Amino acid sequence: MADRGGDEAQEASGRRARGELEGDVLAALWAADSPQTAREVRERLPGDLAYTTVLTILSRLYDKGMLVRHREGRGYAYEPTRDEASHTARRMHTLLEGGSDREAVLARFVSELSAQDEHVLQQLLSGHDEPENKRGHGKR
């Protein structure tokens, strides 16, 4: 088991855990209606991050293929390559692929679902494309 002492020290000092800032930046971009500049992303994030920090995170996400960028003035405006649901599904798939006992991981995952999530999963597995409460609402 990994030692979490470093993560706890970061959280106690007010610093974000590793990867949390990337998640916050992605969340800000998913919530936006259009591509965002580094300055616009910074305004959407909690706390008082330095502009250069936000720019670094955006550049890293772009380098990882998670963002596309469009020239805007002397800089760029960024937007995610995938929507939030696609991104999360990809992460879940990657974690599942990395496990040594796929059946055990799936069994544990299903056993820990809420009743509502279990119902949605049953609907999806039975051939319904979309849960009843999502039909006709928002993007697919």
C-alpha positions in Angstrom: 0.0 0.0 0.0 1.3 3.4 -0.9 2.2 6.0 1.7 -0.3 8.9 1.6 1.6 11.1 3.9 2.7 13.4 1.0 -0.8 13.8 -0.3 -2.1 14.6 3.2 0.6 17.1 3.7 -0.2 18.8 0.4 -3.9 18.9 1.3 -3.2 20.3 4.8 -1.0 23.1 3.3 -3.8 24.1 0.9 -2.0 22.7 -2.1 -4.0 20.6 -4.6 -3.2 16.9 -4.8 -1.4 15.7 -8.0 -3.8 15.7 -10.9 -6.5 17.7 -9.1 -5.6 20.9 -10.9 -5.8 19.2 -14.3 -9.2 18.0 -13.3 -10.3 21.4 -12.2 -9.1 22.9 -15.5 -11.0 20.3 -17.5 -14.1 20.9 -15.4 -13.9 24.6 -16.1 -13.6 24.0 -19.8 -16.5 21.5 -19.9 -18.7 24.1 -18.1 -17.8 26.7 -20.7 -20.0 27.3 -23.8 -17.0 28.1 -26.0 -13.2 27.7 -26.1 -11.5 29.5 -23.3 -8.2 31.4 -23.0 -5.8 30.8 -20.1 -7.1 34.0 -18.5 -10.7 32.9 -18.8 -9.9 29.5 -17.4 -8.1 31.1 -14.5 -11.1 33.2 -13.7 -13.3 30.1 -13.5 -11.0 28.3 -11.0 -11.2 28.6 -7.2 -8.3 30.2 -5.4 -5.7 32.6 -6.7 -3.6 30.6 -9.2 -0.9 32.3 -11.1 -1.6 32.8 -14.8 1.5 30.9 -15.7 0.4 27.9 -13.6 -2.9 27.7 -15.6 -1.0 28.2 -18.8 1.3 25.3 -17.9 -1.6 23.0 -17.1 -3.4 23.9 -20.3 -0.1 23.2 -22.3 0.3 19.8 -20.5 -3.3 18.8 -21.3 -2.8 19.9 -24.9 0.4 17.8 -25.1 -1.5 14.8 -23.8 -4.1 15.2 -26.5 -6.9 16.1 -24.1 -7.4 19.6 -25.5 -7.4 21.3 -28.9 -6.4 25.0 -29.2 -7.4 27.7 -31.5 -5.3 30.9 -32.2 -6.9 33.8 -30.4 -4.9 37.1 -30.6 -1.4 36.4 -29.4 -2.4 33.3 -27.5 -4.8 30.4 -27.7 -8.3 29.4 -26.7 -8.6 25.8 -25.5 -11.4 23.3 -25.5 -11.6 19.6 -24.5 -11.3 16.9 -27.2 -14.0 14.8 -25.5 -17.0 15.6 -23.4 -16.9 14.8 -19.7 -18.8 11.5 -20.0 -16.5 10.3 -22.7 -13.4 11.3 -20.7 -14.6 9.6 -17.5 -15.6 6.4 -19.4 -12.1 6.3 -21.0 -10.5 6.6 -17.5 -12.7 3.8 -16.2 -11.9 1.6 -19.1 -8.1 2.3 -18.6 -8.4 1.3 -15.0 -10.3 -1.8 -15.8 -7.7 -2.8 -18.4 -4.9 -2.4 -15.8 -6.4 -4.7 -13.2 -5.3 -8.3 -12.9 -8.8 -9.7 -12.2 -11.3 -8.0 -14.5 -14.3 -10.0 -13.2 -13.5 -9.2 -9.6 -13.2 -5.5 -10.4 -16.5 -5.4 -12.3 -18.2 -7.4 -9.5 -17.0 -5.0 -6.9 -17.9 -2.0 -9.0 -21.5 -3.2 -9.5 -21.9 -4.2 -5.8 -21.1 -0.6 -4.8 -23.5 1.1 -7.2 -26.5 3.0 -5.8 -29.9 1.6 -6.5 -30.5 4.4 -9.1 -27.1 3.7 -10.8 -27.8 0.0 -10.8 -31.2 0.7 -12.6 -29.5 2.9 -15.2 -26.9 0.2 -15.8 -29.5 -2.5 -16.2 -31.4 -0.3 -18.7 -28.2 0.3 -20.7 -27.3 -3.4 -20.7 -30.8 -4.4 -21.8 -30.4 -2.4 -25.0 -31.7 1.0 -24.1 -29.3 3.7 -25.4 -30.1 6.2 -22.8 -31.6 6.3 -19.3 -35.2 7.4 -19.2 -34.5 10.6 -17.2 -31.9 11.8 -19.8 -33.9 11.3 -23.1 -34.3 14.5 -24.9 -32.2 16.5 -22.5 -28.8 17.9 -23.3 -26.1 16.4 -25.6 -25.6 12.7 -26.2 
